[in-house]
Amino acid sequence: MIYRFRPFDIRTISSLLKSELYFSDPKDFNDPFDCQIPIDFNPKALKNNLEFKNVKLPKEVYGNIHICCFSRERDNILQWSHYADSHRGICLGFGEDNDIRKWNRSLIFVDYAKKMPKINYFKILNELIKTDRNLYYDINGRLNSRKLFTDLDAVIMIETVGTKQLEWKYEQEARILSSTNGNLKYPKELLKEIIFGFKLKNDDKIIIKGMISSAGYKSVKYFDCTPSFNNYKINVSEYVE
């Protein structure tokens, strides 16, 4: 499961009723290094290699990517505090892996690093070919450049959007990727859980349950949060009216 923390406000209500998630341009993120890993891309070095002398180079190393951010943890205190109106909001639990693939979207889990990674375009290119040369060349030795560069861009994209500075590790972030920005409709079966913040009013919980039912969602499970004053944790348990 992956989780998205939200305040209980008009925007969240609208997105639930429309079954939409918002995909942002990474340039708008609050981390100035997010998706900004430098790429060592030397077209001359690529062209000087005889294997690629007739290959038409891509105009971009990777295309426009837009991101919807999630966490791997539903009991993350800082996520509740920062993104769910100081525990007055909700946390939406979505399926992952097969569920995301059925939606034709890519899901990645963020890695965290002390130092900025270095991405060498030409090195990754050669490593792909060495891994499985038969995947990119036919029996006559002709290069399938479209397949090769598609896979290459995917590897670079995952490393670029899937690596953040170590200080962000507390978020335990997962990301769904899209080539389209703004609000995108998701299949309703993707929403599996709704966790209520421990400061959310009981009347609002009832409103949310009724709204979800009337909007046509199926089999959504509901949970409550309670703070544990013995160990600084948020306990999540099944919601009981």
C-alpha positions, 0 to 999 in steps of 0.5 A: 500500500502507498499513502497520500496525506490530505487535509479535509477541505474542498479540494480533497472532497472534490478530488475524491468525488471525481476520483482524481490525483494531482500530478505536479511538475518537479520544478514546483517541488520544495526540494531544489535538488529534486529531479535535478541530478546532473547527467553526463551526456556527450553526443560526440562520444556517442557518435564516435562509437562505431556501433552508434554512428548511424543512430539518431540521438534523442532530442532529450535525455528523458521526456517531461515527467510529472509526479504524484507523491505518496508515503510507504507509511500510514502512521508517519507522524511528520506526514500527518503534521505537515500534509494532513492539517496537523492530524485534522485531515485524512490519509488515503491508502492506494494499492500498488504494483499490479493495481498501478500497472493496471492504471498504466502508470509507473510506481517507483520507491525513492532511495536516499543518498548522502551525496548527489549521484552521478549519471553517465549516459554513455556508461549506462548505454553500454551496460544495457547492451552488455546485460542482454545484447540479443535484446537490442540486436537482431540475428543480422546484427542490426541495432534496434535503436528505438528499444535501446534508447527507450530502455536507457531513458527509463533507467535514467528517469528512474534514477533521476526522479527516484533519488533524494537527499538523505534528509528527506528519508523520514517521508519514505516516499513512493511516486507515481509517474505520468507524462501528463500534469494536473488532475488525472482520473484513477480507477476507483478500485485503486483506493483501498483505505481511508485513515482518519486523523485523530483530531478529525471530527466524528461528524466529518468521518460520517460525511466522508463515509457517506460521500465515498459510498455515494461516489461509487467506491467499492470495498474501502476500509476505514481506520482511526488514529490514536496517539500513543503517549508511551512511545511517540507513535500513532496507532492505527486501528479499524474504525468503529462508529 
